[in-house]
Amino acid sequence: GMELSVVVPTLNDRDELRGCLDAVAAEAPDEIVVVNGPSTDGTSGMVRDREDVDVLVEIDDRNVNVARNAGIDRARGEAVAFLDPMATAESGWLEAAEGGL
């Protein structure tokens, strides 16, 4: 199948992000990229402590479009899926995303 990078832009939602990443990692995408805006809630440390996040990008901008573009710049996959940390990825979503591409 095609290589899929999952990009998760985040800003001060560490606890929601933790659950989101747990769900994403369970689906085992080719790459997980977290783009962290200027969070002040310990997001960086939580992400760095995880072994399932491939890339952590730190940006100074609070704009989600800037975060998405930063994620695209760093993602290695042929396709990029964006995920909101507030969203819960249901089991099977990755396969559905690949089927839709």
N, C-alpha and C positions, 0 to 999 in steps of 0.2 A: 504493500500500500504506500500511499504518499506520506512523506514525513510531515508531521503536524506539530507546530509549536503553539503552546497555549500561553498567551500573554495576559497577565492579571495586573491592571493598573490599580494602585491602592493609595489611600491617604487617610491615616488615622482610623483604620478599622481593623486593628490587629486581631481581635478575637474572632470577628467574622471571617477574616482572611485565613485564619488557622483552619477553620472548618471547611472553607472553600478549597484550600490546598489539600486537605485530607481527601476530599472527594475527587479532586482532579488527579491526585497521585494514584488513587485506586484504579483509575482508568488507564494509567501508564502511557501518557502521550510521549512522543519522541523527545520533547523538550518543554520545560516549564520556565517561563520568564516572569519575574515579578518586577514591576516598575513602581518604585516607591517615591511618592511626592515627599515634600518636607514633613514627614510624620514626626510627631513628638510623643508617641505612645509606645515606643519600644518595638515598632514593626521591624526595623532593620535587624535587631538582634534575634527576634523570633525567626525571621526568614533565614538568617545566616546559620542558625542552629539546626536547620532542616537539611537532610541529605537529598531530598527529592526535588529541590529547586535548583535548576541548572545555572540560572543567571539572575543576579540581583542588580538592577539598574537604579541608581539614586539620582533623582532630578530635583532641582530647586523650584520648579514650576508647579503650581497647584491645578493646572489645566489638564483635564483628562485627555484632550486631543493631543497635547504635547506628550503626555505619558504614552499614549498608544503609538505615536510616531517613534518615540524612543524605543519602544518594544519591538516594533517592526525592524528598526535599524539593527537591533541586536539578535533578533530571532534567526535561526539557521534553517528552519523547516521550509518546505515548498509552500505550505499553506500556514496561515496564522489564524487562530481562533482567539477572540477576546472574551474574557470572562470577568463579570463584575463580582468583586469579593462578597457582595451581599447576596449574590445568587447561589443557590444550592445546585450543584451539578448532580443530576440524577444518574444512576447507574445506566450505562449504555449510551450516554450522550455523545461520547467520542466516536463511536461507531456510526451513529446517526449523522454526525458532522461530516465524517469522511464520506459517507454515502451521498451527502448532499453536494459534495464538491466535484 
